Amino acid sequence: MENNEAEPLKSHSLGAIQYTKESLNNGIDTKKDEEFSFSKIPKQRKVLLASMALVNFLSVTGFALLAPFFPAEAKKKGASQTVVGMIFGVFEFVVFLSSPVLGNYITKVGSKFMYLSGTMVGGICGILFGVLDKSPDGTVYIVMCFLCRTVEALGCSMFVTASFAIIASVFPDNVTTVFGVLETFSGLGMIAGPAVGGALYQLGGFGLPFFIVGSITVINGVLGYFLIGHIDDSPRPRSKSILFLLRNPFTWVIALSLSAGSFSLAFLDPTLALHVEKLPELKDNTALIGLVFLIGGGIYTFTAPLWGFIIDKKGYVKSMMAVGNLVGAAGYLLMGPTPLIDHLPFKLWSIILSLMLMGLGLGCAIIPTFRGLIESAKALGMEENMDTHGMVSGLFNSCFSLGAFIGPTVGGALADKLGFDWSATVCAGLITLSVILIATFEILKTWNEKKIQRFQQRIRNNSQ
């Protein structure tokens, strides 16, 4: 399989940013990034990467800080548990719908404008959400929650789509490493969000968490306008849309693997606590249950840059996706534990081990998918420019958000209907299906290449 792996990208351009004389005269060779090092990259890139890392952290923190207190506050306003779940879920659904559209028009809108506008919209909507406790109860409150979350999701979709496209253009030799770094900050936001939200809510009531996180996000957007360098992303004549990416079968394989991975991650949000609560060590111990949630997410968060670095150096996209999915599937089978295998233990140590396998495996499987989509676009003959990177970014965000939306909704319903053990087995099955599709694609690709070689050899023999 390794012989057919995608080679690391070898673009040696400066990327998309047009540097000032000061940034070019700092003694650093900007023609090529031999190895990614934050201390060695030019100042403009440092500012850009720091801004993106902070926005990723703040946006996910703002998304997750609702968890400890919003359900109870919404109940006081007349919202049912089902409606609260929909208010949470609409965020990912809007990102799923909007990301491909935004990615298709990124150069027409302008990547820097889209990135900063999305940051500002997200921050302002976060602040506005903090005043919804003053809204009238009932239908008005529910509608305002949906409107605010929908617009906030559009802002998030804008800056995430733009940021992934920008890093692919600015860091062409280290795109997956930088992507892994941003995923680390997103993971830190997911870990910190509930703790920050709960603490600030306790300190100053409903509005304080939103006011602080939203204000910092807006300030970061304003500073970014002045500090981030010009990005050369002027629109070029093109006849291809984001749908053109779907002509490559490998794009479908990646899309399924990515959606299955995000589905399995999000499935745990509404189900894992009730499952591990059955353990004697964790019964009625909310603090320890909260720590259990940190295991899988923490490993995924802190190993993301490592997987990115390996991909950029070796280019083993398909191999890492397959191995990572197999490890993740093993984690879910043990987590259930699956009824398909007799005598699997249901102990605290087995749950910890299963979450470690899940975080390690899904990180290894998901991080290469962004690079895989870029290689899929190149295989179709698409130029490596901001237009292509925007389309790749939009498709990536859409697939990930689709799984993140279906995971808590459909996954939660499966757990109610079938129980956690069978639902975790379904997750393992979806992830394993991705491995089967990857292997099938590679076998058919190899067979087709050999068939073409034999045909060309016959032509050469006949010509002689």
C-alpha positions in Angstrom: 0.0 0.0 0.0 2.8 2.4 0.8 4.1 2.5 -2.8 0.9 4.1 -3.9 0.7 6.6 -1.1 0.5 10.3 -1.9 3.9 12.1 -1.9 4.2 15.1 0.4 3.3 18.3 -1.3 6.4 20.0 -2.9 5.2 23.5 -3.5 8.0 25.9 -2.7 6.2 29.2 -3.1 5.9 31.7 -0.4 2.3 30.8 0.0 -0.5 33.4 -0.2 0.9 36.2 2.0 2.8 39.0 0.3 5.3 39.9 2.9 6.6 43.4 3.7 10.3 44.2 3.5 10.5 44.0 7.3 9.3 40.4 7.3 11.5 39.4 4.4 14.6 41.0 6.0 14.5 39.1 9.3 17.2 36.6 8.1 14.7 33.8 7.6 14.5 31.8 4.4 10.8 32.0 3.4 11.1 30.1 0.2 10.6 26.7 1.8 9.6 25.3 5.1 12.0 22.4 5.6 10.7 21.7 9.1 7.8 23.5 10.8 9.0 25.6 13.7 7.1 28.5 15.1 10.3 30.2 16.2 11.7 30.2 12.6 8.7 31.2 10.5 8.4 34.9 9.5 6.6 37.4 11.7 3.6 37.7 9.4 3.0 33.9 9.5 3.4 33.9 13.3 0.7 36.6 13.7 -1.6 34.7 11.3 -1.1 31.3 13.0 -1.5 32.8 16.5 -4.7 34.6 15.5 -6.1 31.4 14.0 -5.1 29.3 17.0 -6.8 31.9 19.4 -10.0 32.0 17.3 -10.2 28.2 17.1 -9.8 28.1 20.9 -12.4 30.8 21.6 -15.0 29.6 19.1 -15.0 26.1 20.5 -14.9 27.4 24.0 -18.0 29.6 23.2 -19.7 26.5 21.7 -19.0 24.3 24.7 -19.5 26.7 27.6 -23.3 26.4 27.4 -23.2 22.8 28.5 -23.1 23.2 32.4 -25.9 25.7 32.8 -27.9 26.4 29.6 -30.2 23.3 29.7 -31.5 24.4 33.2 -31.8 28.0 32.2 -33.7 27.1 29.0 -36.0 24.9 31.0 -37.0 27.9 33.2 -37.9 29.7 29.9 -40.2 27.0 28.8 -37.9 25.0 26.4 -38.2 21.2 26.5 -35.2 18.9 26.6 -35.8 18.1 22.9 -35.8 21.7 22.0 -32.6 22.3 23.9 -31.0 19.4 22.0 -32.1 21.0 18.7 -30.6 24.4 19.8 -27.3 22.7 20.3 -27.6 20.6 17.1 -28.6 23.5 14.8 -25.1 24.9 15.0 -23.4 21.9 13.3 -26.3 21.6 10.8 -25.8 25.2 9.6 -22.0 24.6 9.3 -22.7 21.5 7.3 -25.0 23.4 4.8 -23.0 26.6 4.5 -19.3 25.4 4.4 -19.4 24.0 0.8 -21.0 27.3 -0.5 -18.5 29.4 1.3 -15.6 27.3 0.1 -16.8 27.6 -3.5 -16.8 31.5 -3.3 -13.8 32.1 -1.0 -11.7 34.0 -3.6 -14.7 36.1 -4.8 -15.4 37.1 -1.2 -11.8 37.3 -0.1 -10.2 34.8 2.3 -9.0 37.4 4.8 -12.4 39.3 4.7 -14.2 36.0 5.2 -12.0 35.0 8.1 -12.2 38.3 9.9 -15.9 38.8 9.2 -16.7 35.3 10.5 -14.7 36.0 13.6 -16.6 39.2 14.3 -20.0 37.7 13.5 -19.2 34.8 15.9 -18.0 37.0 18.7 -21.0 39.5 18.4 -23.5 36.6 18.4 -21.8 35.2 21.4 -22.3 38.5 23.2 -25.9 38.7 22.1 -26.6 35.2 23.4 -25.6 36.5 26.8 -28.7 38.8 26.9 -31.3 36.1 25.9 -32.1 35.5 29.6 -33.9 38.9 29.4 -36.1 37.6 26.5 -39.8 36.7 27.1 -40.4 33.1 28.0 -41.8 30.5 25.6 -41.8 30.8 21.8 -40.0 34.1 21.6 -37.1 32.9 23.7 -36.8 29.7 21.7 -36.9 31.5 18.3 -34.3 34.0 19.5 -32.0 31.1 20.6 -32.3 29.5 17.2 -31.6 32.7 15.4 -28.6 33.6 17.4 -27.1 30.1 17.1 -27.8 30.0 13.4 -26.0 33.3 12.7 -23.2 32.4 15.0 -22.8 29.1 13.1 -22.5 31.0 9.9 -19.8 33.1 11.4 -18.0 30.0 12.6 -18.4 28.4 9.1 -16.9 31.5 7.5 -13.7 31.7 9.6 -13.1 28.0 9.8 -13.5 27.5 6.0 -11.2 30.5 5.3 -8.6 29.5 7.9 -8.1 26.0 6.6 -7.9 27.3 3.0 -5.3 30.0 4.1 -3.1 27.5 5.9 -3.1 25.2 2.9 -1.8 28.2 0.8 0.5 29.8 3.3 2.1 26.6 4.8 2.1 24.3 1.7 4.9 22.0 3.0 3.5 21.8 6.5 -0.3 22.0 5.9 -1.2 18.9 8.0 1.2 19.9 10.8 -0.4 23.3 11.1 -3.9 21.7 10.8 -3.0 19.5 13.7 -1.9 22.5 15.7 -5.2 24.2 15.1 -7.0 21.0 16.1 -5.1 21.0 19.3 -6.4 24.5 20.2 -9.9 23.4 19.1 -9.6 20.5 21.5 -8.4 22.7 24.3 -11.4 24.9 23.8 -13.7 21.8 24.0 -12.0 20.8 27.2 -12.0 24.3 28.8 -15.4 25.4 27.6 -17.6 23.7 30.2 -15.2 24.5 33.0 -15.0 28.2 31.9 -18.7 28.4 31.4 -19.5 26.9 34.7 -17.1 29.1 36.6 -18.1 32.4 35.0 -21.8 31.5 35.4 -21.2 30.9 39.1 -19.3 34.2 39.3 -21.6 36.6 37.4 -24.7 34.8 36.1 -26.0 33.8 32.7 -24.5 36.6 30.6 -20.9 36.8 31.9 -19.5 33.7 30.1 -20.8 35.0 26.8 -19.7 38.6 27.3 -16.1 37.7 28.2 -15.5 35.0 25.5 -17.4 37.0 22.8 -15.6 40.2 23.6 -12.2 38.6 23.4 -13.2 37.1 20.0 -14.3 40.5 18.7 -11.1 42.1 19.9 -9.0 39.4 18.2 -10.9 40.1 14.9 -10.3 43.8 15.1 -6.6 43.3 15.8 -6.4 40.8 13.0 -7.5 43.4 10.5 -4.4 45.5 11.3 -1.8 42.7 12.0 -2.5 40.0 9.4 -0.7 40.7 6.2 -2.2 40.9 2.8 -3.3 37.6 1.3 -3.1 37.2 -2.5 -6.3 35.4 -3.3 -7.7 37.3 -6.2 -10.2 35.2 -8.2 -9.0 33.3 -11.2 -11.0 32.1 -14.2 -12.3 28.6 -13.4 -15.0 26.3 -14.6 -14.9 23.8 -11.8 -17.1 23.9 -8.7 -16.9 22.0 -5.4 -19.0 19.2 -6.9 -16.0 18.5 -9.2 -14.2 17.1 -6.2 -16.8 14.4 -6.0 -15.7 12.9 -9.3 -12.7 11.2 -7.6 -13.9 8.1 -5.7 -11.3 8.7 -3.1 -13.1 11.9 -2.2 -16.1 9.8 -1.2 -14.0 7.4 0.8 -12.5 10.3 2.8 -15.9 11.9 3.2 -17.3 8.8 4.7 -14.3 8.2 7.0 -14.4 11.8 8.2 -18.2 11.8 8.8 -18.0 8.4 10.6 -15.2 9.6 12.8 -17.0 12.8 13.8 -20.2 10.9 14.3 -18.5 8.5 16.7 -16.9 11.3 18.6 -20.1 13.3 19.0 -22.1 10.2 19.8 -20.4 10.1 23.2 -21.6 13.6 24.3 -25.2 12.6 25.3 -24.5 8.9 26.1 -21.2 8.2 27.8 -22.1 9.8 31.2 -25.1 7.5 31.6 -23.0 4.5 30.5 -20.1 4.9 32.9 -22.4 5.9 35.7 -23.2 2.2 36.0 -19.7 1.6 37.3 -19.6 1.4 41.1 -16.5 3.7 41.2 -18.3 6.4 39.3 -21.9 6.1 40.6 -23.2 9.6 41.7 -19.7 11.1 41.2 -20.1 13.8 38.6 -16.6 15.1 39.0 -15.0 11.8 38.2 -17.4 11.3 35.3 -16.2 14.7 33.9 -12.6 13.5 34.1 -13.5 10.4 32.1 -14.7 12.7 29.3 -11.2 14.3 29.2 -9.4 11.1 28.4 -10.4 10.5 24.8 -10.6 14.2 23.9 -7.3 14.9 25.6 -5.4 12.3 23.7 -7.0 13.4 20.4 -6.1 17.0 21.2 -2.4 16.5 22.1 -1.6 13.9 19.5 -3.0 15.9 16.5 0.2 17.8 15.7 2.2 14.5 15.8 -0.1 12.9 13.2 0.1 16.1 11.1 3.9 16.0 11.3 4.1 12.4 10.2 1.8 13.0 7.3 3.8 16.0 6.1 7.0 14.0 6.3 5.9 10.7 5.0 2.6 11.2 3.1 1.0 8.0 4.4 -2.6 9.3 4.1 -4.4 6.0 3.3 -2.3 3.9 5.7 -2.8 6.2 8.7 -6.5 6.5 8.0 -6.9 2.7 7.9 -4.8 2.0 10.9 -6.3 4.8 12.9 -9.9 3.7 12.1 -9.0 0.1 13.2 -7.6 1.3 16.5 -10.7 3.5 17.0 -13.1 0.7 16.2 -11.3 -1.6 18.8 -11.9 1.2 21.3 -15.6 1.3 20.7 -16.0 -2.5 20.8 -14.3 -2.5 24.2 -16.2 0.6 25.4 -19.6 -1.1 24.9 -18.5 -3.7 25.6 -19.9 -5.2 22.4 -22.3 -8.1 22.7 -20.6 -9.7 19.6 -17.6 -10.8 21.7 -18.2 -12.8 24.9 -16.6 -12.0 28.2 -15.3 -8.5 27.5 -14.9 -6.7 30.8 -17.0 -3.7 31.9 -14.6 -2.2 34.4 -13.2 1.3 35.0 -9.8 0.3 33.6 -11.4 -1.1 30.4 -13.4 2.1 29.9 -10.2 4.2 30.4 -8.3 1.9 27.9 -11.2 2.1 25.4 -11.3 5.9 25.5 -7.5 6.0 25.0 -7.8 3.8 22.0 -10.6 5.9 20.6 -8.8 9.2 21.0 -5.5 7.8 19.6 -7.2 6.0 16.7 -9.6 8.7 15.6 -6.9 11.4 15.7 -4.7 9.3 13.5 -7.7 8.7 11.1 -9.2 12.2 11.0 -6.0 14.4 10.8 -4.8 13.0 7.4 -8.2 13.5 5.7 -7.6 17.2 5.0 -4.3 16.4 3.2 -6.1 13.5 1.5 -8.7 15.8 0.0 -6.0 18.1 -1.3 -4.3 15.1 -3.0 -7.7 14.0 -4.4 -8.2 17.5 -5.9 -4.7 17.3 -7.4 -5.4 13.9 -8.9 -8.4 15.5 -10.7 -6.0 18.0 -12.3 -7.2 20.9 -10.1 -4.6 23.7 -9.6 -3.1 24.1 -6.2 -4.4 27.6 -5.4 -6.8 29.4 -3.1 -9.8 28.4 -5.1 -9.0 24.7 -4.7 -8.0 25.1 -1.1 -11.3 26.9 -0.4 -13.3 24.0 -2.0 -11.4 21.4 -0.1 -11.8 23.3 3.2 -15.6 23.7 2.6 -16.0 20.0 1.9 -14.0 19.0 4.9 -15.9 21.2 7.3 -19.2 20.0 5.8 -18.4 16.3 6.2 -17.1 16.8 9.8 -20.1 18.9 10.8 -22.5 16.4 9.3 -21.2 13.6 11.5 -21.1 16.0 14.5 -24.7 16.8 13.9 -25.9 13.2 13.4 -23.8 11.9 16.3 -25.8 13.3 19.3 -29.2 13.2 17.5 -29.3 9.8 15.7 -26.7 8.3 18.0 -28.6 9.3 21.1 -31.8 7.8 19.7 -29.9 4.6 18.9 -28.6 4.4 22.5 -32.2 4.8 23.8 -33.5 2.1 21.4 -30.6 -0.4 21.3 -28.6 0.4 24.4 -25.1 1.8 24.7 -23.4 -1.5 24.0 -25.0 -2.0 20.6 -24.8 1.7 19.7 -21.0 1.7 20.3 -20.9 -1.5 18.1 -22.6 0.5 15.4 -19.9 3.2 15.7 -17.2 0.6 15.4 -19.0 -0.9 12.3 -19.1 2.5 10.6 -15.4 3.1 11.3 -14.5 -0.3 10.1 -16.5 0.2 6.9 -14.2 3.2 6.2 -11.2 0.8 6.4 -12.9 -1.6 4.0 -13.6 1.2 1.5 -10.0 2.4 1.8 -8.7 -1.1 1.1 -11.1 -1.6 -1.8 -10.2 1.7 -3.4 -6.5 0.9 -3.1 -7.0 -2.6 -4.6 -9.1 -1.3 -7.5 -6.6 1.5 -8.2 -3.7 -0.9 -8.3 -5.6 -3.3 -10.5 -6.5 -0.5 -12.9 -2.9 0.8 -13.0 -1.6 -2.6 -13.9 -4.3 -3.0 -16.5 -3.2 0.3 -18.1 0.4 -0.8 -18.0 -0.4 -4.1 -19.7 -2.4 -2.3 -22.4 0.5 0.2 -23.0 3.0 -2.7 -23.2 0.9 -4.4 -25.9 0.8 -1.2 -27.9 4.6 -0.9 -27.7 5.0 -4.6 -28.7 2.7 -4.2 -31.7 4.5 -1.1 -32.8 7.8 -3.0 -32.9 
